[in-house]
Amino acid sequence: MDNIFDMKDFIGTSAGDKEHMLGKFLYFSLSNLLVEKEALSQLCEEMDIPYTGGKRLSVADAFRSATGDIRERYPITSGGETHIYLAYCRDNKHTADMLSRELVKETLNQNTNQYEKLANISFDKRDHVFRCDNLMMDDVVDVRDCCRRAEELFELYQRCANRKQIETICTNFLLSLDATKLSIAGHMYFVPKTYMEKVDVFEDFITLLGNLNRNNTPLMVNSFYIIDDEKQRGKMTEEFYAAVKKEIATYQERCDYLIQSGSQSPAVMDRWVLKVQGLEEKKKHYEQVLQRELDGLDDEFNTLKFLAQELQVRANSIRFQKAA
């Protein structure tokens, strides 16, 4: 078999037939993403990837993100001595109706760093006007340009999905493939062979997403096949246990909270009951793929199922009371 390599004890190959593969190792990087929501929604629809971006805009988040992106470093050499300056926005007093930050210049590498205020940047929620006031012209920092870019970014952030939102879309899609997040740092997943063909769809999605990125930062995605042998099945069993143990702990905590707080929402309780059932189905799926009984977390699963059963009883009881 050609192009075989080892990565963190995974033995993979760039090509092979499905019959002899355990699944696929997938890794990707989203970097600094900003994509127009309308274009993202259309791309998701074309590729049959659920879009969860939403339409609601938060001017507060857009304002903070836009001003937070203004960060410039200026090394200036004069008379054989180099001085380093930073220009960025920091918080100042704001009100319920007024979002406000100030642009400052910081002089680094001093006994006490010096700070100079260069402008006030604000957004008034009442008249929806973005303002830059009290501008102080500077020999190092182009203050007008910083304010102009902050306003442009503010408009852009209100129309765009950011990295966190797109990360959620990617994660939800991979979960629908019964993918297991690996303990290696970063966006690294094992996708069982049942859904291997969908990995190509995901790779195409990330590639096309890069073309829509308004920040022009590169995205990365790649995958390789995991060979089906006893060593790899053992390794993936360890990864499955590590990932599912975290999920069980999260599910137990949430279910217990709903019970202890006396939740009166059958819909919320039903959702968590379904999530528990989905985790059980995933376990059964992996038992088939890995050709072994995954009984190492039976005690934790039994506790979780007991909590889910109590949630279901409570949800049914509330519905019955409302119908009576």
C-alpha positions in Angstrom: 0.0 0.0 0.0 1.5 3.3 -1.1 2.1 6.6 0.8 1.8 5.1 4.3 2.9 7.3 7.3 2.6 7.4 11.0 1.0 10.3 13.0 0.6 10.0 16.7 0.4 6.2 16.5 -2.2 6.4 13.6 -1.2 4.4 10.6 -2.7 6.0 7.5 -2.6 6.0 3.8 -3.7 8.5 1.1 -5.6 5.8 -0.9 -7.2 2.5 -0.4 -10.4 0.5 -0.6 -13.2 1.0 1.9 -13.3 -2.7 2.9 -9.8 -2.5 4.5 -10.2 0.9 6.1 -11.3 1.8 9.6 -12.3 5.3 8.7 -10.6 8.7 8.0 -8.4 11.0 10.0 -9.5 14.6 9.3 -7.9 17.8 10.4 -8.6 21.4 9.5 -7.8 24.9 10.5 -10.2 27.9 10.2 -7.7 30.7 11.1 -9.2 34.2 11.2 -12.6 33.9 9.4 -15.1 36.5 8.4 -17.7 35.4 5.8 -20.8 37.2 4.6 -23.8 35.4 6.1 -25.8 35.4 2.9 -22.9 33.8 1.0 -22.3 31.3 3.8 -26.0 30.3 4.0 -26.1 29.7 0.2 -22.9 27.6 0.3 -24.3 25.5 3.1 -27.5 25.0 1.2 -25.7 24.0 -2.0 -23.5 21.4 -0.1 -26.4 20.1 2.1 -24.6 21.2 5.3 -27.0 22.6 8.0 -26.6 26.4 8.4 -26.9 27.7 11.9 -25.8 31.2 11.5 -29.0 33.0 12.4 -30.1 36.4 11.2 -30.0 38.4 14.5 -27.2 41.0 14.6 -25.6 42.2 17.8 -24.2 45.8 17.4 -22.4 45.4 20.7 -20.5 42.3 19.5 -19.8 43.9 16.1 -18.5 47.1 17.8 -16.2 45.2 20.2 -14.9 42.9 17.4 -14.3 45.8 15.0 -12.5 48.0 17.5 -10.6 45.0 18.8 -9.2 44.3 15.3 -7.5 47.7 15.3 -4.0 46.8 16.6 -1.0 48.2 14.8 2.7 47.9 15.7 5.1 50.7 14.6 8.9 50.2 15.1 10.6 53.5 14.4 14.4 53.9 14.3 15.8 57.4 14.8 19.3 58.4 15.7 20.4 54.7 15.9 17.7 54.0 18.5 14.5 52.0 17.9 11.3 52.8 19.6 8.2 50.6 19.3 4.7 51.9 19.5 1.4 50.1 19.6 -2.0 51.6 18.5 -5.1 49.8 19.7 -8.5 50.4 21.3 -9.3 50.0 25.0 -12.4 50.2 27.1 -13.6 53.4 28.6 -16.9 54.5 30.2 -20.0 53.6 28.3 -23.8 53.6 28.9 -26.8 51.5 28.0 -27.3 53.7 24.9 -23.7 54.4 24.0 -20.9 51.9 23.1 -17.5 53.5 23.5 -13.8 52.8 23.3 -10.7 54.9 22.9 -7.9 54.6 20.5 -4.5 54.9 22.3 -0.8 54.8 21.4 1.4 52.9 23.8 5.2 53.5 23.8 6.9 50.1 24.7 10.1 49.3 26.5 10.1 52.2 28.9 10.6 52.1 32.6 6.9 53.0 32.6 5.1 52.6 29.3 3.5 55.8 28.1 -0.1 56.0 26.9 -1.5 58.7 24.7 -5.2 59.0 23.9 -5.7 59.6 20.1 -9.4 59.4 19.6 -12.8 58.4 21.0 -14.7 55.8 19.0 -18.4 55.3 19.7 -21.7 54.1 18.5 -25.0 55.6 19.6 -27.8 53.0 19.7 -30.4 55.7 19.6 -29.5 57.4 16.3 -27.4 54.4 15.0 -24.4 56.7 14.2 -20.8 55.5 14.4 -18.6 58.4 15.5 -14.9 59.2 15.9 -14.3 62.3 18.1 -11.5 64.2 19.8 -9.0 63.1 17.2 -5.3 63.9 18.1 -3.1 63.9 15.0 0.1 61.8 15.6 3.5 61.6 13.8 3.5 57.8 14.1 -0.1 56.6 14.0 -2.5 57.4 11.1 -5.4 58.2 13.4 -8.0 58.9 10.6 -7.1 55.6 8.9 -7.6 53.6 12.2 -11.0 55.2 12.7 -12.0 54.6 9.1 -11.0 50.9 9.3 -12.9 50.5 12.6 -16.1 51.8 11.0 -15.7 49.6 7.9 -15.1 46.6 10.1 -18.1 47.5 12.3 -20.3 47.4 9.2 -18.7 44.1 8.0 -19.0 42.3 11.3 -22.8 43.0 11.3 -23.1 41.2 8.0 -20.7 38.4 8.5 -20.3 35.1 10.4 -17.1 34.9 12.4 -14.8 32.0 13.1 -16.7 30.8 16.2 -20.0 30.7 14.3 -18.5 28.8 11.3 -16.7 26.5 13.8 -20.1 25.5 15.2 -21.4 24.7 11.7 -18.4 22.5 11.0 -18.6 20.8 14.4 -22.3 20.1 14.0 -21.8 18.6 10.6 -19.0 16.3 11.8 -21.1 15.2 14.8 -23.8 14.1 12.3 -21.1 11.8 10.8 -20.5 10.2 14.3 -17.0 11.8 14.2 -14.9 11.5 17.3 -12.7 14.5 18.3 -9.3 13.2 19.0 -7.3 14.0 22.1 -4.6 15.6 19.9 -4.9 19.4 20.1 -6.7 21.3 17.4 -9.5 20.3 15.0 -8.7 16.7 14.5 -11.4 14.0 14.1 -11.8 10.4 13.3 -14.7 9.7 10.9 -15.8 6.0 10.8 -15.9 4.3 7.4 -19.7 4.4 7.4 -19.5 8.2 6.6 -16.1 8.4 4.9 -17.5 9.7 1.6 -18.9 12.8 3.4 -15.4 13.8 4.3 -14.9 14.8 0.7 -17.9 17.1 1.0 -16.5 18.7 4.1 -13.1 19.3 2.5 -14.7 21.0 -0.5 -16.8 23.1 1.9 -13.6 24.4 3.7 -11.9 25.1 0.4 -14.8 27.1 -1.0 -15.2 28.8 2.4 -11.6 30.1 2.0 -12.7 31.9 -1.2 -15.4 33.7 0.7 -13.2 34.8 3.6 -13.1 38.6 3.8 -10.0 38.5 6.0 -8.0 36.7 3.2 -6.3 34.4 5.8 -5.6 30.8 4.6 -7.7 27.9 5.7 -6.4 24.3 5.8 -8.1 20.9 5.5 -6.8 17.5 4.8 -7.5 13.8 5.5 -6.1 10.3 5.2 -7.5 6.8 5.6 -6.9 4.8 8.8 -6.0 1.2 8.1 -8.2 -1.4 9.6 -6.0 -3.5 11.9 -6.0 -4.5 15.5 -3.6 -1.8 16.6 -5.6 0.9 15.0 -8.9 -0.4 16.4 -7.2 -0.4 19.9 -6.0 3.2 19.4 -9.4 4.4 18.3 -11.1 2.6 21.2 -8.9 4.7 23.6 -9.8 7.9 21.7 -13.5 7.0 21.7 -13.4 6.4 25.5 -11.6 9.7 26.1 -14.0 11.7 23.9 -17.3 10.1 25.1 -16.3 10.3 28.8 -16.2 14.1 28.4 -19.6 14.1 26.7 -21.2 11.9 29.3 -19.9 14.2 32.1 -21.4 17.2 30.3 -24.7 15.4 29.7 -24.9 14.2 33.3 -24.3 17.7 34.6 -27.0 19.2 32.3 -29.6 16.6 33.0 -29.0 16.8 36.8 -29.3 20.6 36.6 -32.7 20.3 34.8 -33.9 17.9 37.5 -32.6 19.8 40.5 -33.9 23.2 39.2 -37.4 21.8 38.5 -37.4 22.6 34.9 -40.9 23.2 33.5 -39.9 22.9 29.8 -40.8 19.5 28.3 -39.1 20.6 25.0 -35.8 21.2 26.7 -36.0 18.0 28.6 -36.9 16.1 25.4 -33.9 17.6 23.6 -31.5 16.2 26.3 -33.2 12.8 26.3 -32.6 12.7 22.5 -29.0 13.7 23.0 -28.5 10.8 25.4 -30.2 8.4 23.0 -27.9 9.7 20.2 -24.8 9.0 22.3 -26.0 5.5 22.9 -26.5 5.0 19.2 -23.0 6.3 18.5 -21.6 3.8 21.0 -23.4 0.9 19.1 -22.1 2.2 15.8 -18.5 2.3 17.1 -18.9 -1.2 18.5 -19.6 -2.4 14.9 -16.8 -0.3 13.4 -14.2 -1.3 16.0 -15.4 -4.9 16.3 -15.5 -5.0 20.1 -17.7 -4.4 23.0 -17.2 -0.8 24.3 -18.2 -1.6 27.9 -15.5 0.5 29.6 -18.0 3.3 30.4 -21.0 1.1 31.3 -21.4 2.6 34.8 -21.3 6.2 33.5 -23.8 5.3 30.7 -26.2 3.6 33.2 -26.2 6.7 35.4 -26.8 8.9 32.4 -29.6 6.7 31.1 -31.3 6.8 34.6 -31.2 10.7 34.5 -32.6 10.7 31.0 -35.4 8.4 32.0 -36.3 10.7 34.9 -36.3 13.7 32.6 -38.6 11.8 30.2 -41.0 11.0 33.1 -41.0 14.7 34.2 -41.6 15.9 30.7 -44.6 13.5 30.2 -46.0 14.5 33.5 -45.9 18.2 32.7 -47.6 17.6 29.4 -50.3 15.5 31.1 -51.0 18.2 33.7 -51.3 20.9 31.0 -53.7 18.7 28.9 -55.9 17.9 31.9 
